[in-house]
Amino acid sequence: MATSVDNDVRALGAMASRAGIFCDFDGSLAPIVPDPAKARAVRGAGRVLERLARRYAAVAVVSGRPVSFLAKRLHPRKVRLVGLYGIEERVGRSLRILPEVSAARVAIDRAAERLRAELADVQGIFVEHKGLAVSVHFRRVRDRDAALKRAIPVVERIAREEGLASVTRGRLVLEISPPVQVDKGDVVRRVIEEKKLAGALVVGDDVGDLPTFRAVDGLELAIRVAVASDESPPDLIAAADHVVGGPIELMDLLKSLVDASRP
């Protein structure tokens, strides 16, 4: 790691009782894979996060995945799991869901069914029903430009007709969610306020993680880490304080934060 990274790691470790660590899952803790259902965190990620959670004021995985998906792959005890960009949150065994999204369940079910039917002719598209959101994945599609051109108006129309939120776009994925104004940055800001954090490290690999980068503005110490790939959004790289080359390199950074927090 570069000297500037070492300095930031030591500084955050020195204030661990007043600092938080917020990590994305896909592309950060877990390599991107063609089949989203087969995504797995890199070996030892769950253990490292638990060690961090015993030393830092707050440690959270903030993802577009459902909390149930994250729990099966990380087996957390003290780590917060925040799913669907802030709609779901699990701390310990307690699961909290934003009350205003409950009414959207039926609309989400209909949207998933309609998307599967209307996009069935596009080979390789995968429609993922996430409980309180629906994602349309394009990673297994050969002609991605043509597939996106075909799918975007369909996804936008179905979202509009079902009264759901506008479509968000990530790395080869389109997502429909309930009509609530919440993103990953809102999650980070809430935890910062709740825990009275003075410092934080945030990690992400996609445009959906940019709100977390902005959420730590104004802290005594803010460290923004981008996990790079061939698909990295330029805006994310530009906003980062440090860039790592993938989930394995990120693990090295997180392990160094464990060591830095030792008395």
C-alpha atoms as one frame of an Amber mdcrd trajectory, in Angstrom:
protein
   0.000   0.000   0.000   1.133   3.546  -0.642   2.404   5.665   2.232  -0.694
   7.891   2.144  -2.871   4.803   2.623  -0.713   3.680   5.550  -1.103   7.096
   7.158  -4.882   7.011   6.789  -5.048   3.465   8.154  -3.043   4.429  11.242
  -5.137   7.557  11.772  -8.437   5.662  11.552  -7.138   2.903  13.803  -6.131
   5.463  16.410  -9.721   6.718  16.568 -11.418   3.306  16.228 -13.843   3.938
  19.093 -15.199   6.920  17.123 -14.857   5.512  13.597 -16.961   3.458  11.213
 -16.283   1.199   8.227 -18.854   0.844   5.436 -18.377  -1.687   2.618 -20.263
  -2.546  -0.543 -20.641  -6.267  -1.355 -20.609  -7.053  -5.105 -17.360  -5.941
  -6.693 -15.896  -4.951  -3.317 -16.103  -7.808  -0.831 -17.053 -10.247  -3.594
 -15.778 -10.585  -7.174 -18.307  -9.851  -9.903 -19.530 -13.111 -11.474 -21.765
 -13.793 -14.515 -24.529 -15.365 -12.401 -25.482 -12.976  -9.555 -26.868 -15.851
  -7.484 -23.389 -17.410  -7.341 -21.601 -14.368  -5.924 -19.484 -15.148  -2.868
 -17.357 -12.949  -0.647 -13.626 -13.558  -0.844 -12.357 -16.122   1.623 -12.202
 -14.843   5.169 -14.177 -11.652   4.514 -16.793 -12.415   7.149 -14.153 -13.101
   9.801 -12.272  -9.894   9.010 -15.465  -7.845   9.239 -16.307  -9.410  12.603
 -12.834  -8.580  13.919 -13.306  -5.002  12.753 -16.730  -4.842  14.410 -15.141
  -5.727  17.765 -12.762  -2.779  17.482 -14.564   0.012  15.604 -17.690   1.902
  16.634 -19.647   0.726  13.582 -19.030  -1.753  10.763 -21.653  -2.215   8.055
 -22.100  -3.897   4.700 -24.323  -1.619   2.618 -25.552  -3.325  -0.536 -28.223
  -3.505  -3.180 -28.645  -7.174  -2.257 -31.343  -8.371   0.145 -30.226  -8.770
   3.741 -31.015 -12.500   3.578 -28.506 -12.916   0.727 -25.780 -11.072   2.640
 -26.414 -13.013   5.843 -25.948 -16.380   4.136 -22.574 -15.329   2.754 -21.098
 -13.384   5.659 -22.663 -15.024   8.762 -22.422 -11.820  10.790 -22.859 -11.327
  14.516 -21.893  -7.736  15.178 -21.694  -6.446  11.597 -24.684  -4.448  10.378
 -26.192  -5.682   7.134 -28.055  -3.058   5.127 -29.811  -4.342   2.028 -31.660
  -2.942  -0.967 -29.841   0.394  -0.676 -31.222   1.051   2.802 -34.699  -0.477
   2.664 -33.711  -3.415   4.905 -31.340  -3.531   7.860 -30.263  -6.327  10.164
 -28.356  -5.812  13.388 -27.801  -9.091  15.211 -31.025 -11.050  14.745 -33.267
  -8.015  14.377 -34.494  -7.160  10.854 -35.914  -3.708  10.186 -37.763  -2.748
   7.010 -38.806   0.784   6.117 -42.545   0.812   6.908 -43.476   2.795   3.819
 -42.292   0.042   1.448 -44.621  -2.695   2.668 -47.409  -1.575   0.341 -45.069
  -1.991  -2.641 -44.663  -5.769  -2.263 -47.543  -6.628  -4.590 -46.357  -4.133
  -7.213 -42.816  -5.562  -7.026 -44.194  -9.083  -7.515 -46.157  -7.962 -10.578
 -43.181  -6.074 -11.996 -40.926  -9.137 -11.706 -43.492 -11.341 -13.429 -44.062
  -8.823 -16.226 -40.342  -8.276 -16.802 -39.701 -11.996 -17.136 -42.528 -12.281
 -19.657 -41.719  -9.200 -21.741 -37.947  -9.764 -21.846 -38.073 -13.521 -22.372
 -36.924 -13.074 -25.968 -33.592 -11.484 -24.923 -31.190 -14.389 -24.475 -29.012
 -14.142 -21.382 -31.064 -11.595 -19.443 -31.666 -12.579 -15.830 -34.514 -11.037
 -13.813 -33.785 -11.234 -10.083 -36.702 -10.824  -7.669 -35.103  -9.440  -4.511
 -38.219  -9.360  -2.352 -38.622  -5.591  -2.210 -36.863  -4.771  -5.480 -36.283
  -6.255  -8.935 -32.998  -6.285 -10.845 -32.476  -7.011 -14.537 -28.954  -8.334
 -15.179 -27.109  -8.184 -18.515 -23.744  -9.756 -17.692 -24.547 -13.007 -19.544
 -25.909 -11.222 -22.626 -23.693 -11.336 -25.719 -24.878  -8.133 -27.422 -25.214
  -5.917 -24.365 -25.809  -2.663 -26.228 -28.724  -4.159 -28.151 -30.122  -5.779
 -25.012 -29.980  -2.526 -23.060 -31.641  -0.647 -25.901 -34.413  -3.222 -25.914
 -34.798  -3.492 -22.133 -34.522   0.071 -20.822 -37.868   1.326 -22.184 -39.580
  -1.883 -21.042 -38.194  -1.601 -17.512 -39.028   2.106 -17.298 -42.576   1.551
 -18.562 -43.294  -1.293 -16.146 -41.877   0.686 -13.219 -44.080   3.635 -14.137
 -47.208   1.535 -14.634 -46.736  -0.257 -11.311 -46.171   2.995  -9.425 -42.607
   2.135  -8.455 -39.499   4.281  -8.260 -37.579   5.370 -11.308 -35.056   2.882
 -12.669 -31.499   3.006 -11.359 -28.584   1.719 -13.403 -25.423   0.005 -12.202
 -22.752  -2.290 -13.627 -24.722  -4.158 -16.307 -27.884  -4.054 -14.212 -31.142
  -2.103 -14.111 -33.112  -1.977 -10.887 -36.684  -1.135  -9.905 -37.333  -0.341
  -6.251 -40.201   0.956  -4.101 -41.026   4.679  -4.339 -38.983   5.778  -1.330
 -36.185   8.322  -1.267 -33.314   6.355   0.250 -29.820   5.468  -0.906 -26.581
   4.139   0.528 -25.508   7.630   1.529 -28.583   8.017   3.729 -27.578   4.822
   5.531 -24.047   6.070   6.181 -25.271   9.460   7.410 -27.756   7.810   9.777
 -25.104   5.558  11.330 -22.676   8.480  11.625 -25.295  10.443  13.550 -26.425
   7.469  15.631 -22.898   6.523  16.690 -21.512  10.081  16.788 -18.689   9.064
  14.462 -15.755  11.366  13.862 -14.170   9.257  11.136 -15.182   6.716   8.529
 -13.887   4.582   5.687 -16.314   3.873   2.836 -15.751   1.325   0.065 -17.491
   0.906  -3.280 -17.105  -0.075  -6.912 -20.104   1.447  -8.724 -22.144   4.623
  -9.167 -24.553   3.458  -6.456 -21.699   3.873  -3.974 -21.043   7.532  -4.777
 -23.628   8.720  -2.219 -21.571   7.008   0.499 -18.501   8.928  -0.631 -20.422
  12.192  -0.247 -21.956  11.139   3.062 -18.617  11.293   4.883 -17.878  14.871
   3.834 -17.196  17.018   6.859 -15.942  14.278   9.171 -12.697  14.708  11.045
 -11.298  11.849   8.921 -12.987  10.590   5.744 -11.413   7.824   3.642 -13.079
   6.933   0.340 -11.863   3.729  -1.313 -12.783   2.688  -4.855 -12.405  -0.949
  -5.887 -11.234  -0.764  -9.485 -12.127  -2.947 -12.456 -12.421  -2.626 -16.220
 -15.983  -1.382 -15.646 -15.182   1.229 -12.990 -17.199   4.449 -13.405 -14.781
   7.362 -13.931 -16.719   9.507 -11.439 -16.145   6.940  -8.698 -12.405   6.719
  -9.335 -12.155  10.512  -9.423 -13.976  10.838  -6.091 -11.832   8.243  -4.301
  -9.004   9.032  -1.928  -7.500   5.611  -2.626  -8.010   2.925  -5.276  -7.488
  -0.810  -4.740  -7.208  -3.402  -7.486  -9.982  -5.779  -6.417 -11.575  -7.617
  -3.476  -8.348  -9.412  -2.491  -6.470  -6.126  -2.245  -9.373  -4.667  -0.288
  -9.076  -7.536   2.197  -5.449  -6.597   2.767  -6.539  -3.050   3.527  -9.260
  -4.183   5.939  -6.837  -6.511   7.732  -4.451  -3.598   8.175  -7.300  -1.670
   9.826  -7.663  -4.500  12.346  -3.961  -4.283  13.173  -4.048  -0.480  13.343
  -6.783  -0.538  15.983  -4.918  -2.711  18.461  -4.184  -1.045  21.809
